[in-house]
């Protein structure tokens, strides 16, 4: 196997996709936590 280009390209795409998926998941989780905190503050103020 002399040509490793396609394998390296597939690995780069998988790693980059994994990073994007992880970042999306974390941002989604942060948004949910922020909304939960805001709801709790509104309920406490009432």
Secondary structure as a PSIPRED ss2 file (coil, helix, strand):
# PSIPRED VFORMAT (PSIPRED V4.0)

   1 X C   1.000  0.000  0.000
   2 X C   1.000  0.000  0.000
   3 X C   1.000  0.000  0.000
   4 X C   1.000  0.000  0.000
   5 X H   0.000  1.000  0.000
   6 X H   0.000  1.000  0.000
   7 X H   0.000  1.000  0.000
   8 X H   0.000  1.000  0.000
   9 X H   0.000  1.000  0.000
  10 X H   0.000  1.000  0.000
  11 X H   0.000  1.000  0.000
  12 X H   0.000  1.000  0.000
  13 X H   0.000  1.000  0.000
  14 X H   0.000  1.000  0.000
  15 X H   0.000  1.000  0.000
  16 X H   0.000  1.000  0.000
  17 X H   0.000  1.000  0.000
  18 X H   0.000  1.000  0.000
  19 X H   0.000  1.000  0.000
  20 X H   0.000  1.000  0.000
  21 X H   0.000  1.000  0.000
  22 X H   0.000  1.000  0.000
  23 X H   0.000  1.000  0.000
  24 X H   0.000  1.000  0.000
  25 X H   0.000  1.000  0.000
  26 X H   0.000  1.000  0.000
  27 X H   0.000  1.000  0.000
  28 X H   0.000  1.000  0.000
  29 X H   0.000  1.000  0.000
  30 X H   0.000  1.000  0.000
  31 X H   0.000  1.000  0.000
  32 X H   0.000  1.000  0.000
  33 X H   0.000  1.000  0.000
  34 X H   0.000  1.000  0.000
  35 X H   0.000  1.000  0.000
  36 X H   0.000  1.000  0.000
  37 X H   0.000  1.000  0.000
  38 X H   0.000  1.000  0.000
  39 X H   0.000  1.000  0.000
  40 X H   0.000  1.000  0.000
  41 X H   0.000  1.000  0.000
  42 X H   0.000  1.000  0.000
  43 X H   0.000  1.000  0.000
  44 X H   0.000  1.000  0.000
  45 X H   0.000  1.000  0.000
  46 X C   1.000  0.000  0.000
